[in-house]
């Protein structure tokens, strides 16, 4: 006979009652014709096309419950997906959220996660809301978000359009998130190396910029459509690290990207080693290329040039460092 569940946990009140507490806290989408509560949502698509992306956050490789509050998890789950939509030059319109959580999870945790989703949408992408999703059970807490965006009659900005002579520019700060993660692994743990919530809270008070960038990033969402209107030739969300993601534009466009270390240092967070700004991940800045003859849109800072050739150059020399985040190469299998 299964053990009785606590009354205010997911197992204690069940799916229907849990959804009844979560759904009123979620943001509504301006473009929704039918929102949560039916078998599927119905959305307006004024452009006749829509941008769609998805991302999964799994306890262990992507976050630690000892370090991230439920509110932070909701915020980050929204922010990371909104950033991918913005990188296409689109305006985010809707999110679909699937949550997988242990039965002993307090319902209050999911309410706070919903609050994080709502606040992130309200701050980063007003008018974007949660239009549906799913709730299931597993011992591994998992958040999967699918995001949609409206191109507003513009062509999408792909990774493949960079041309020799273009300016390479970035919007957002680099290296803070990676610095925050390093601080957490170095100092946010107990004597046995296990993530500790009390220590992490103190660490957040001492290093708010670094831990904030890691746990609750604030990507420049509104600048994605701004870059598209300004004629960006290529763009992506810097999620795995500047070096890795610059190589992706270079490979897709059949060119080389030549970055200037002094310029990269200029867009690094205060006190961040320029090498971390180059190789660190989870910045969720926007990396874009623009025609040399035009002015950069407000919010973008030049950090290099597009050149003929292939791959990534730094100060004119081939850059061989990997850096950044690769879940298969970097994950050790522990959950802490």
Protein Blocks (a to p, Z undefined) as FASTA:
>chain_A
ZZdddfkbfklnommlmmmmmmmmpccdfklmbdchiabdcdddfkopacdddddddehj
locfklmcfklmmmmmmmmmmmmmmmnopacfbdcddddddfklcfklmmmmmmmmmmmm
mmmmghiacfbdcddddfbdcddddddddekhpacddfklccehiacddeddehjlmmmm
mmmmmmmccfkopacfklmmmmmmmmmmlmmmmmmccddfklmmmmmmnopabdcddfko
jklmmmmmmmmnopacdddfklmmmmpcehiafklmmmmghklpacddddfkbccdehia
cfbdcdededjdeehiacfbfghadfklmpgoiaZZ
